[in-house]
Amino acid sequence: MSTSKDWLPNDRDGQLAMCRAWIAVAVPNESAWGIPPAAMRELNTLCQAAENTLAAAKNETTRTPVATARCKEAFDAMTAKMRDAKRRYFLPHPPPPRADAPAALRRPLFTIHSRGAANSNSSELETAGVLSGRETEPLYFSAM
């Protein structure tokens, strides 16, 4: 069993297969999931480039240090885009606030009020937080 916390497959063929599977699932659901079409087009382009450079790096007649470096660069770009897509589009996001939500839920959690400074070298900020509809005790911060 692997102890790695990375969710990407270790081998390049597995990474390509995962990228193709993401594209096959995400492209039909772009509008429903709020994914911009340009994001999936870019991932598809990067996947195809990685696939082509991997084929060139595996071919014995075209295998050179340059082909290997290009393959590594293509896979680095593809995996960076996959990590970005996972973070932006596939992880759950909190739902947007509803129009009929109580006013207490639409208020900002913290409000910052400035108070008169005791001297010219320092200023104090009072932060009053509203958590779960209850007001908390003011917190004082001193800036130097």
N, C-alpha and C positions, 0 to 999 in steps of 0.2 A: 504494500500500500504506500502510496506517495504521501510524503509529509509536507509537500509544497502547498502554499496557500494560493498559488496562481491558478486561475480558472482556465487559462489557455492550454491546449494540448502541447506537449513537449516537442513533437515532431512537426515538420513543416507540412506534410501531407494532412495531418490532423487539423492544423490551423486553416489550411485551405478548405477542407471539408466543413469546418465550423463556419467559416466566412460564407461559403456557398449556401449553407443551411439558413444562416441569418438573412441573407438576401432573399431566398425563396420564401421565407416566412414574413419578412418585413415589407417587401414591396407591395403585396396585395393589401396590406393593412396600413399603409402610410397615412392615409387621411384619417382613419379611425384612431390611430395611435398618436397623431400629431407629429409625425416625422416628416421633415421637408424632403421632397423628392430628390433634391440635389445631394443630400447626405447619402442616400442609398445609391445614387448614380456614382458618387465619388468612391464609395466602398466597393461597388462593383468594378470600377476601373482599376482600383488598387488590387483587388483580388485577381483580376485578369493579368495585370502586370506581374504580380508575384508568381502566378501560375506559369507565365511565359519564361520568366527569368529562372524559375526552378527547373523547367524543362531544359533550358540552355545549360544550366549548371550541372545537371545530371548526365547530359549527353557527353560521351567521351571525346567526340571530335571538337566540340565547342567549349569544353571545360577548361577554363583558364582562371588565374587569380582575379582577373577583371570580372569575369562572369560570376564568380563566387561572391565578389564584393557587391555587384549589382543585385544579386539575389538577396543578400543580407539586407541591403538598403530597401528593396521592395517589400520584404517581409517586415522590416521595422516600421515602414510607413503603414502597411496594412494593419499590423497589430496595434499601432497607435490609434488609428481610426476606429478599430474595433473597441478598444478601451474607451475612447471618447463616446462612441455610439452607445455602449453599455451604460455609461454614466449618465448620458443625456436622455436616452429614449427608452431603455429597457428596465432601468431601476424604477420602482414606484415613486411617484412624486406626491406630495400632499395635494389634496384637491383645492381648487381655487375657492375663495370665499363666496358664499351664496348671497344673493341680494336679500333674502328673507332671514338671514342670520341675525341674532340679537346684536345691538349696537356694541355691547361689551366685547364681543368677539372680533369686531372689526377695528377696535381701537388699537393703537400701537401698544406693545407690551411695556415699553419704557419711555418716559418723557424726561428730558434733561432740562433743568432750570439752572441758570447761572445766578450766583449770589455775589454780593459785593465782596471784593477781596480785602483781606485784613491788611495786607501791605502790597506794594507794587511787585514783589518777587513771587508771590504765590496767588493762585486762584482756587476757589473751591467750586465743585459742582455737586449739586444735589440731584440724585437720581431716585425718582419714585416709580416703583414698578407696580403694574397691575397684572397679577397672575390669577387666573381662574376667577375673575370677577372680584377678587379681594385686593384691597390696597395693602401694600407692605410698608414697613417702616422705611423712611428715607435713608439712603446710603450716602455717605460723604466721601469724596475722593479729593485728595490734595495734589495738585500738579506742581512740580518744582521747576 
